[in-house]
């Protein structure tokens, strides 16, 4: 049945099955990849932002508690006002953090704990305002007792709610990760199963298709080998409607046509052998007569050809010498122009080198000016260090009130120290730049002297090329006179040689025609004999 399907359709069907298997594998893999992507997206867009929002809430609430307690240590009205301002800013940050987390809530239990957290936060903020009122009234003991009684329990509840929210989001992230692992495991198993199934189906399909193609091709190969060996008696059978079957049918038709053709060739070759024997005998007699005539003409043609060749050689040598002289003159002229260009370039280069030398020397002077500026910077850094040290001493004397100023003084002293260190590094680099600039200036002056010497050598070379150009012109004129006289003699010799060569060519052509006729007759006889031998190799 499969032999009745054309080879192209058969292969298309096989590759279509393979494509279907690959498509099924791809769909399975895409489905599992979608599951893993959904789990990953849930972690990235819900659980992880929620955990980060909880961390931000915890940090902001901690800051609010710190500034609330700081009101107990504020000793002046300005400090209390500053603390209230900071509490207001942190309160705004806390509200923003709560709004961001509210948009990420996905479970009812999480919503309940979040509402409890918001309620505790509102009461804590309201109590913080009461603490500030007590501090402003000078009731520090009442404020501390109020914090211990009201604020601390609320703060503990807030921390507990934050821990519960963190636990919920961590559990959700772990669950999503577990689902992703399960999707990966099932995807791996399904992929392995589909690959094994595809390999089995592909192997079976390839065996069936390959056998349906190789079997008829093997039959065609056997038939072709029989025909090649000269045996035209074996019968060629074809079965099916596909391309290999059509190939076998074509081989059978070719074998029948070849058998009839070889039979006709055998009859014609016998007739050809008899006719070529007569033609060969007539051609041999004509060839002998023409060879004697051609030998005599060749002797005369050889003598005239040698004389013509000698004259042409003289003319050719004279022309070549004239051309070489002209070429030398042209090269000398080009060389003179190139030398002039080289002189101009060297002069420009000398000017540029001198300018560059002056610029490098100016750079060295500017480097020294920079060194002076660095001395001023170093002096300022040392003075700043002394001032910072004095400020630190005064801050130490002021005690707790001067602690912040002492920190600033330490930073200023550290900055002055880094400035002094950087100034020293810059001085070292400027010293290296100054040394390099001096060395470059010395090298530029040496280059200027060397380019001046090169310029003098190029000028001498230009004068020498001018002399060569003038002498080459005289040589070229004399060679042209010799070449003209030799060409006139060569023209006369070529005319005589051409007439003799024409006679020789006619004789040679006649002799060649006779030889060709004789050779053709012999070749026909040989071909007829060979053709009979070839026909005898086939079994009809």
VEXDREN-2710 file (C-alpha; in Angstrom, 1 decimal):
% VEXDREN-2710
k/r/px/py/pz
1/UNK/0.0/0.0/0.0
2/UNK/2.8/2.4/0.9
3/UNK/4.4/1.9/-2.5
4/UNK/1.4/3.5/-4.2
5/UNK/2.1/6.8/-2.4
6/UNK/4.5/9.1/-4.1
7/UNK/7.9/9.6/-2.5
8/UNK/7.3/13.4/-1.8
9/UNK/3.9/12.7/-0.2
10/UNK/5.4/9.9/1.8
11/UNK/8.2/12.1/3.2
12/UNK/5.8/15.0/3.8
13/UNK/3.5/12.6/5.9
14/UNK/6.6/11.4/7.9
15/UNK/7.8/14.9/8.6
16/UNK/4.3/16.0/9.4
17/UNK/4.0/13.3/12.1
18/UNK/7.4/14.4/13.5
19/UNK/6.2/18.1/13.5
20/UNK/3.0/17.0/15.3
21/UNK/5.1/15.3/18.0
22/UNK/7.3/18.3/18.4
23/UNK/4.2/20.6/18.6
24/UNK/2.7/18.4/21.3
25/UNK/6.0/18.5/23.3
26/UNK/6.1/22.3/22.9
27/UNK/2.5/22.8/24.1
28/UNK/3.2/20.6/27.2
29/UNK/6.3/22.6/27.9
30/UNK/4.6/25.9/27.4
31/UNK/1.8/24.9/29.7
32/UNK/4.1/23.9/32.5
33/UNK/6.3/27.0/31.9
34/UNK/3.1/29.1/32.3
35/UNK/2.4/27.5/35.6
36/UNK/5.9/28.3/36.8
37/UNK/5.7/31.8/35.5
38/UNK/2.4/32.4/37.3
39/UNK/3.9/31.2/40.6
40/UNK/7.0/33.4/40.0
41/UNK/4.8/36.4/39.1
42/UNK/2.8/35.9/42.3
43/UNK/5.9/36.1/44.4
44/UNK/7.4/39.0/42.4
45/UNK/4.2/41.1/42.3
46/UNK/2.5/40.3/45.6
47/UNK/4.5/38.5/48.3
48/UNK/7.9/40.1/47.8
49/UNK/6.5/43.7/47.6
50/UNK/4.4/42.9/50.7
51/UNK/7.4/41.7/52.7
52/UNK/9.4/44.8/51.6
53/UNK/6.4/47.1/52.6
54/UNK/6.3/45.4/56.0
55/UNK/10.0/46.0/56.5
56/UNK/9.4/49.7/55.5
57/UNK/6.5/49.9/58.0
58/UNK/8.6/48.4/60.8
59/UNK/11.5/50.9/60.1
60/UNK/9.1/53.9/59.9
61/UNK/7.3/52.9/63.2
62/UNK/10.6/52.4/64.9
63/UNK/11.7/55.9/63.9
64/UNK/8.4/57.4/65.1
65/UNK/9.0/55.7/68.5
66/UNK/12.5/57.0/68.7
67/UNK/11.5/60.6/68.1
68/UNK/8.6/60.2/70.6
69/UNK/11.0/59.1/73.3
70/UNK/13.4/61.9/72.2
71/UNK/10.9/64.5/73.4
72/UNK/11.7/63.4/77.0
73/UNK/15.3/64.5/76.4
74/UNK/14.6/67.8/74.7
75/UNK/15.4/70.7/77.0
76/UNK/14.4/73.7/75.0
77/UNK/11.3/74.9/73.1
78/UNK/13.2/75.0/69.8
79/UNK/14.2/71.3/70.2
80/UNK/10.7/70.3/71.0
81/UNK/9.4/72.2/67.9
82/UNK/12.1/70.4/65.8
83/UNK/11.1/67.0/67.2
84/UNK/7.4/67.7/66.5
85/UNK/8.3/68.6/62.9
86/UNK/10.2/65.4/62.5
87/UNK/7.3/63.4/64.0
88/UNK/4.9/65.0/61.5
89/UNK/7.2/64.1/58.6
90/UNK/7.7/60.5/59.8
91/UNK/3.9/60.3/60.4
92/UNK/3.3/61.2/56.7
93/UNK/5.9/58.6/55.7
94/UNK/4.1/56.1/57.9
95/UNK/0.7/56.9/56.2
96/UNK/2.2/56.4/52.8
97/UNK/3.8/53.1/53.7
98/UNK/0.4/51.9/55.1
99/UNK/-1.3/52.9/51.8
100/UNK/1.2/51.0/49.8
101/UNK/0.8/47.9/51.8
102/UNK/-3.0/48.2/51.8
103/UNK/-3.0/47.8/47.9
104/UNK/-1.1/44.5/48.3
105/UNK/-3.4/42.7/50.7
106/UNK/-4.8/39.5/49.2
107/UNK/-6.2/37.4/52.2
108/UNK/-9.0/38.0/54.8
109/UNK/-6.8/37.1/57.8
110/UNK/-4.1/39.5/56.5
111/UNK/-6.8/42.2/56.2
112/UNK/-7.9/41.7/59.8
113/UNK/-4.4/41.9/61.2
114/UNK/-3.7/45.0/59.0
115/UNK/-6.9/46.7/60.4
116/UNK/-5.7/46.0/63.9
117/UNK/-2.3/47.4/63.0
118/UNK/-3.8/50.6/61.6
119/UNK/-6.0/51.0/64.7
120/UNK/-3.0/50.6/67.0
121/UNK/-1.0/53.0/64.9
122/UNK/-3.7/55.7/65.1
123/UNK/-3.9/55.4/68.9
124/UNK/-0.1/55.4/69.2
125/UNK/0.1/58.6/67.2
126/UNK/-2.7/60.3/69.2
127/UNK/-1.0/59.3/72.5
128/UNK/2.3/60.7/71.1
129/UNK/0.7/64.1/70.8
130/UNK/-0.4/63.9/74.5
131/UNK/3.2/63.1/75.4
132/UNK/4.4/66.2/73.6
133/UNK/1.7/68.3/75.5
134/UNK/2.9/66.9/78.8
135/UNK/6.6/67.6/77.9
136/UNK/5.7/71.1/76.8
137/UNK/4.0/71.6/80.2
138/UNK/7.2/70.5/82.0
139/UNK/5.5/67.2/83.3
140/UNK/8.3/64.8/82.4
141/UNK/7.4/62.3/85.1
142/UNK/3.8/62.2/83.9
143/UNK/5.0/61.8/80.3
144/UNK/7.2/58.9/81.2
145/UNK/4.4/57.2/83.2
146/UNK/2.0/57.8/80.3
147/UNK/4.5/56.2/77.8
148/UNK/5.0/53.2/80.1
149/UNK/1.2/52.8/80.6
150/UNK/-0.2/53.6/77.2
151/UNK/2.5/53.7/74.5
152/UNK/4.5/50.6/75.3
153/UNK/1.6/48.2/75.1
154/UNK/0.5/49.7/71.8
155/UNK/4.0/49.5/70.4
156/UNK/4.2/45.8/71.5
157/UNK/0.8/45.2/69.7
158/UNK/2.1/46.9/66.5
159/UNK/5.3/44.8/66.6
160/UNK/3.1/41.6/67.0
161/UNK/0.8/42.6/64.1
162/UNK/3.8/43.3/61.9
163/UNK/5.3/39.9/62.8
164/UNK/2.0/38.2/61.9
165/UNK/1.8/40.0/58.6
166/UNK/5.4/39.0/57.8
167/UNK/4.6/35.4/58.6
168/UNK/1.5/35.4/56.3
169/UNK/3.5/36.9/53.4
170/UNK/6.5/34.6/54.0
171/UNK/4.1/31.6/54.0
172/UNK/2.5/32.8/50.7
173/UNK/5.9/33.2/49.1
174/UNK/6.9/29.7/50.2
175/UNK/3.7/28.2/48.9
176/UNK/4.2/29.9/45.5
177/UNK/7.8/28.6/45.4
178/UNK/6.5/25.1/46.3
179/UNK/3.9/25.2/43.5
180/UNK/6.7/26.3/41.1
181/UNK/8.8/23.3/42.1
182/UNK/5.9/21.0/41.6
183/UNK/5.2/22.4/38.2
184/UNK/8.9/22.0/37.3
185/UNK/8.9/18.3/38.5
186/UNK/5.7/17.4/36.5
187/UNK/7.1/19.3/33.5
188/UNK/10.3/17.4/33.7
189/UNK/8.5/14.0/33.8
190/UNK/6.1/14.9/31.0
191/UNK/9.0/16.1/28.9
192/UNK/11.0/12.9/29.4
193/UNK/7.9/10.8/28.6
194/UNK/7.1/12.8/25.4
195/UNK/10.8/12.7/24.3
196/UNK/10.9/8.9/24.7
197/UNK/7.6/8.5/22.9
198/UNK/8.8/10.8/20.1
199/UNK/12.0/8.7/19.7
200/UNK/10.1/5.5/19.5
201/UNK/7.6/6.9/16.9
202/UNK/10.4/8.5/15.0
203/UNK/12.5/5.3/14.9
204/UNK/9.5/3.2/13.7
205/UNK/8.5/5.8/11.1
206/UNK/12.1/6.1/9.8
207/UNK/12.4/2.3/9.4
208/UNK/9.1/2.0/7.4
209/UNK/9.9/5.0/5.1
210/UNK/13.5/4.1/4.6
211/UNK/12.7/0.5/3.7
212/UNK/10.0/1.7/1.2
213/UNK/12.7/3.8/-0.5
214/UNK/15.8/1.6/-0.3
215/UNK/14.2/-1.6/-1.5
216/UNK/13.2/-0.4/-5.0
217/UNK/16.4/1.6/-5.3
218/UNK/18.4/-1.6/-4.6
219/UNK/16.4/-3.3/-7.4
220/UNK/17.2/-0.4/-9.7
221/UNK/20.9/-0.6/-8.7
222/UNK/21.1/-4.3/-9.6
223/UNK/19.4/-3.7/-13.0
224/UNK/21.9/-0.8/-13.7
225/UNK/24.9/-3.0/-12.8
226/UNK/23.6/-5.7/-15.2
227/UNK/23.3/-3.2/-18.0
228/UNK/26.7/-1.8/-17.2
229/UNK/28.3/-5.2/-17.4
230/UNK/26.8/-5.7/-20.9
231/UNK/24.0/-8.2/-20.0
232/UNK/20.8/-6.9/-21.7
233/UNK/18.9/-10.2/-21.2
234/UNK/17.7/-9.8/-17.6
235/UNK/14.1/-8.7/-17.2
236/UNK/13.4/-5.6/-15.1
237/UNK/10.1/-5.7/-13.1
238/UNK/8.5/-2.7/-11.4
239/UNK/5.8/-2.7/-8.7
240/UNK/3.9/0.4/-7.4
241/UNK/3.3/4.0/-8.5
242/UNK/6.0/5.9/-6.6
243/UNK/9.2/7.5/-8.0
244/UNK/11.4/4.4/-7.5
245/UNK/8.9/2.2/-9.4
246/UNK/8.8/4.7/-12.3
247/UNK/12.7/4.6/-12.3
248/UNK/12.6/0.8/-12.7
249/UNK/10.0/1.1/-15.5
250/UNK/12.3/3.7/-17.2
251/UNK/15.3/1.4/-16.9
252/UNK/13.3/-1.4/-18.6
253/UNK/12.4/0.8/-21.5
254/UNK/16.1/2.0/-21.8
255/UNK/17.3/-1.6/-21.9
256/UNK/15.0/-2.5/-24.8
257/UNK/16.0/0.6/-26.7
258/UNK/19.7/0.0/-26.1
259/UNK/19.3/-3.6/-27.3
260/UNK/17.8/-2.5/-30.7
261/UNK/20.3/0.3/-31.1
262/UNK/23.4/-1.9/-30.6
263/UNK/22.1/-4.3/-33.2
264/UNK/21.9/-1.5/-35.8
265/UNK/25.3/-0.3/-34.9
266/UNK/26.8/-3.7/-35.5
267/UNK/25.5/-3.8/-39.0
268/UNK/26.7/-0.3/-39.8
269/UNK/30.2/-0.9/-38.5
270/UNK/30.8/-3.8/-40.9
271/UNK/30.0/-1.6/-43.9
272/UNK/32.2/1.2/-42.6
273/UNK/35.3/-1.0/-42.3
274/UNK/35.1/-2.0/-46.0
275/UNK/34.8/1.6/-47.3
276/UNK/37.7/3.0/-45.1
277/UNK/40.2/0.5/-46.5
278/UNK/39.8/1.9/-50.1
279/UNK/40.0/5.5/-48.9
280/UNK/43.2/4.9/-47.0
281/UNK/45.1/3.6/-50.1
282/UNK/44.3/6.7/-52.2
283/UNK/45.2/9.1/-49.5
284/UNK/48.7/7.6/-48.9
285/UNK/49.8/8.1/-52.6
286/UNK/48.7/11.9/-52.5
287/UNK/50.5/12.4/-49.2
288/UNK/53.9/11.2/-50.5
289/UNK/53.9/13.6/-53.5
290/UNK/53.0/16.6/-51.4
291/UNK/55.7/15.9/-48.8
292/UNK/58.5/16.2/-51.4
293/UNK/57.2/19.6/-52.7
294/UNK/56.8/21.0/-49.2
295/UNK/60.4/20.1/-48.2
296/UNK/61.9/22.3/-51.0
297/UNK/59.7/25.3/-50.1
298/UNK/60.5/25.0/-46.4
299/UNK/64.3/25.4/-47.1
300/UNK/63.8/28.8/-48.9
301/UNK/61.3/30.0/-46.3
302/UNK/63.7/29.2/-43.5
303/UNK/66.5/31.3/-44.9
304/UNK/64.3/34.4/-45.4
305/UNK/62.7/33.9/-42.0
306/UNK/66.1/34.0/-40.3
307/UNK/67.1/37.2/-42.1
308/UNK/63.8/38.8/-41.2
309/UNK/64.1/37.8/-37.5
310/UNK/67.6/39.3/-37.2
311/UNK/66.4/42.7/-38.6
312/UNK/63.3/42.7/-36.4
313/UNK/65.5/41.9/-33.4
314/UNK/67.6/44.9/-34.0
315/UNK/64.5/47.1/-34.4
316/UNK/62.9/45.6/-31.3
317/UNK/66.0/46.2/-29.2
318/UNK/66.2/49.8/-30.4
319/UNK/62.6/50.4/-29.6
320/UNK/62.9/48.8/-26.2
321/UNK/65.9/50.9/-25.4
322/UNK/64.0/54.1/-26.4
323/UNK/61.0/53.1/-24.3
324/UNK/63.2/52.3/-21.4
325/UNK/64.9/55.6/-21.7
326/UNK/61.6/57.4/-21.9
327/UNK/60.4/55.5/-18.8
328/UNK/63.6/56.4/-17.0
329/UNK/63.1/60.1/-17.9
330/UNK/59.5/59.9/-16.6
331/UNK/60.6/58.2/-13.4
332/UNK/63.3/60.8/-12.9
333/UNK/60.7/63.6/-13.4
334/UNK/58.3/61.9/-10.9
335/UNK/61.2/61.4/-8.5
336/UNK/62.1/65.1/-8.8
337/UNK/58.5/66.1/-8.1
338/UNK/58.3/63.7/-5.1
339/UNK/61.6/65.1/-3.7
340/UNK/60.2/68.7/-4.1
341/UNK/57.0/67.5/-2.2
342/UNK/59.2/65.8/0.4
343/UNK/61.3/69.1/0.9
344/UNK/58.1/71.1/1.4
345/UNK/56.7/68.5/3.9
346/UNK/60.0/68.4/5.8
347/UNK/60.0/72.2/6.0
348/UNK/56.4/72.2/7.4
349/UNK/57.4/69.4/9.8
350/UNK/60.4/71.5/11.0
351/UNK/58.1/74.5/11.7
352/UNK/55.5/72.3/13.5
353/UNK/58.3/70.6/15.7
354/UNK/59.6/74.1/16.7
355/UNK/56.1/75.2/17.6
356/UNK/55.5/72.0/19.6
357/UNK/58.8/72.5/21.4
358/UNK/57.7/76.0/22.4
359/UNK/54.3/74.7/23.6
360/UNK/56.0/72.0/25.7
361/UNK/58.3/74.5/27.3
362/UNK/55.2/76.7/28.1
363/UNK/53.5/73.6/29.6
364/UNK/56.6/73.1/31.9
365/UNK/56.2/76.8/33.1
366/UNK/52.5/76.3/33.8
367/UNK/53.3/73.1/35.8
368/UNK/55.5/75.2/38.0
369/UNK/52.6/77.7/38.5
370/UNK/50.4/74.8/39.5
371/UNK/53.0/73.7/42.1
372/UNK/52.8/77.2/43.7
373/UNK/49.0/76.9/43.9
374/UNK/49.3/73.5/45.5
375/UNK/51.6/75.1/48.2
376/UNK/48.8/77.5/49.0
377/UNK/46.2/74.6/49.2
378/UNK/48.5/72.6/51.5
379/UNK/48.9/75.7/53.8
380/UNK/45.1/76.2/53.8
381/UNK/44.7/72.4/54.7
382/UNK/47.1/72.7/57.6
383/UNK/45.4/75.8/58.9
384/UNK/42.0/74.1/58.6
385/UNK/43.4/71.1/60.5
386/UNK/44.5/73.4/63.3
387/UNK/41.2/75.2/63.4
388/UNK/39.3/71.9/63.5
389/UNK/41.6/70.7/66.4
390/UNK/40.8/73.9/68.3
391/UNK/37.1/73.4/67.6
392/UNK/37.3/69.8/68.9
393/UNK/39.0/71.1/72.1
394/UNK/36.3/73.7/72.6
395/UNK/33.6/71.1/71.9
396/UNK/35.1/68.8/74.5
397/UNK/35.0/71.6/77.1
398/UNK/31.3/72.2/76.3
399/UNK/30.5/68.6/77.2
400/UNK/27.2/67.1/76.1
401/UNK/26.0/70.3/74.5
402/UNK/29.1/70.4/72.2
403/UNK/29.0/66.8/71.0
404/UNK/27.5/67.5/67.7
405/UNK/30.0/70.3/67.1
406/UNK/32.8/67.9/68.0
407/UNK/31.6/65.5/65.3
408/UNK/31.7/68.3/62.7
409/UNK/35.2/69.3/63.9
410/UNK/36.4/65.7/63.5
411/UNK/34.9/65.6/59.9
412/UNK/36.6/68.9/59.1
413/UNK/40.0/67.7/60.4
414/UNK/39.6/64.4/58.4
415/UNK/38.8/66.4/55.3
416/UNK/41.8/68.7/55.9
417/UNK/44.0/65.5/56.3
418/UNK/42.7/64.1/53.0
419/UNK/43.2/67.5/51.3
420/UNK/46.9/67.5/52.5
421/UNK/47.4/63.9/51.2
422/UNK/45.8/64.7/47.8
423/UNK/48.0/67.8/47.6
424/UNK/51.1/65.7/48.1
425/UNK/49.9/63.2/45.5
426/UNK/49.2/66.1/43.0
427/UNK/52.7/67.5/43.7
428/UNK/54.3/64.1/42.9
429/UNK/52.3/63.9/39.6
430/UNK/53.1/67.5/38.7
431/UNK/56.8/66.7/39.3
432/UNK/56.5/63.8/36.9
433/UNK/54.7/66.0/34.3
434/UNK/57.4/68.7/34.6
435/UNK/60.2/66.1/34.1
436/UNK/58.3/64.7/31.1
437/UNK/57.7/68.1/29.7
438/UNK/61.5/69.0/29.9
439/UNK/62.4/65.7/28.3
440/UNK/59.8/66.3/25.5
441/UNK/61.2/69.8/24.9
442/UNK/64.7/68.4/24.6
443/UNK/63.5/65.7/22.2
444/UNK/61.6/68.3/20.1
445/UNK/64.8/70.4/19.7
446/UNK/66.7/67.3/18.6
447/UNK/64.0/66.4/16.1
448/UNK/64.1/69.9/14.6
449/UNK/67.9/69.6/14.1
450/UNK/67.4/66.1/12.5
451/UNK/64.7/67.3/10.1
452/UNK/66.9/70.2/9.0
453/UNK/69.7/67.7/8.1
454/UNK/67.1/65.6/6.3
455/UNK/66.0/68.6/4.4
456/UNK/69.5/69.3/3.1
457/UNK/69.9/65.6/1.9
458/UNK/66.5/65.9/0.1
459/UNK/67.6/69.0/-1.7
460/UNK/70.8/67.3/-3.0
461/UNK/68.7/64.3/-4.2
462/UNK/66.5/66.7/-6.2
463/UNK/69.5/68.2/-8.0
464/UNK/70.8/64.7/-8.9
465/UNK/67.4/63.7/-10.3
466/UNK/67.3/66.9/-12.5
467/UNK/70.7/65.8/-14.1
468/UNK/69.4/62.3/-14.7
469/UNK/66.2/63.7/-16.4
470/UNK/68.3/65.8/-18.8
471/UNK/70.7/63.0/-19.8
472/UNK/67.8/60.5/-20.3
473/UNK/66.2/62.8/-22.9
474/UNK/69.4/62.8/-25.1
475/UNK/69.6/59.0/-24.9
476/UNK/65.9/58.6/-25.8
477/UNK/66.3/60.8/-29.0
478/UNK/69.3/58.7/-30.3
479/UNK/67.5/55.4/-29.7
480/UNK/64.5/56.7/-31.7
481/UNK/66.7/57.3/-34.7
482/UNK/68.1/53.8/-34.6
483/UNK/64.7/52.2/-34.1
484/UNK/63.3/54.1/-37.2
485/UNK/66.0/52.8/-39.5
486/UNK/65.8/49.3/-38.2
487/UNK/62.0/49.2/-38.6
488/UNK/62.3/50.2/-42.3
489/UNK/64.7/47.3/-43.0
490/UNK/62.5/44.9/-41.0
491/UNK/59.4/46.0/-43.1
492/UNK/61.2/45.0/-46.4
493/UNK/62.4/41.7/-44.9
494/UNK/58.9/40.9/-43.6
495/UNK/57.4/41.5/-47.0
496/UNK/59.7/39.0/-48.7
497/UNK/59.3/36.5/-45.8
498/UNK/55.5/36.9/-46.0
499/UNK/55.4/35.9/-49.7
500/UNK/57.5/32.8/-49.2
501/UNK/55.5/31.9/-46.1
502/UNK/52.3/32.1/-48.1
503/UNK/53.7/29.7/-50.7
504/UNK/54.8/27.4/-47.9
505/UNK/51.5/27.6/-46.1
506/UNK/49.6/26.6/-49.3
507/UNK/51.9/23.6/-49.7
508/UNK/51.6/22.7/-46.1
509/UNK/47.9/23.0/-46.1
510/UNK/47.7/20.7/-49.1
511/UNK/50.0/18.2/-47.5
512/UNK/48.1/18.5/-44.2
513/UNK/44.8/17.8/-46.0
514/UNK/46.3/14.7/-47.6
515/UNK/47.7/13.6/-44.2
516/UNK/44.3/14.3/-42.6
517/UNK/42.5/12.3/-45.2
518/UNK/44.9/9.4/-44.7
519/UNK/44.6/9.7/-40.9
520/UNK/40.9/10.0/-41.1
521/UNK/40.7/6.8/-43.2
522/UNK/42.9/5.0/-40.7
523/UNK/40.9/6.3/-37.8
524/UNK/37.7/5.2/-39.4
525/UNK/39.1/1.8/-39.9
526/UNK/40.2/1.7/-36.3
527/UNK/36.9/3.0/-35.1
528/UNK/35.0/0.4/-37.1
529/UNK/37.2/-2.3/-35.5
530/UNK/36.7/-0.9/-32.1
531/UNK/33.0/-0.5/-32.6
532/UNK/32.7/-4.2/-33.5
533/UNK/34.6/-5.0/-30.3
534/UNK/32.3/-2.9/-28.2
535/UNK/29.2/-4.4/-29.8
536/UNK/30.5/-7.8/-29.0
537/UNK/30.6/-7.0/-25.3
538/UNK/26.8/-6.9/-25.1
539/UNK/24.7/-10.0/-24.8
540/UNK/21.6/-9.5/-26.9
END
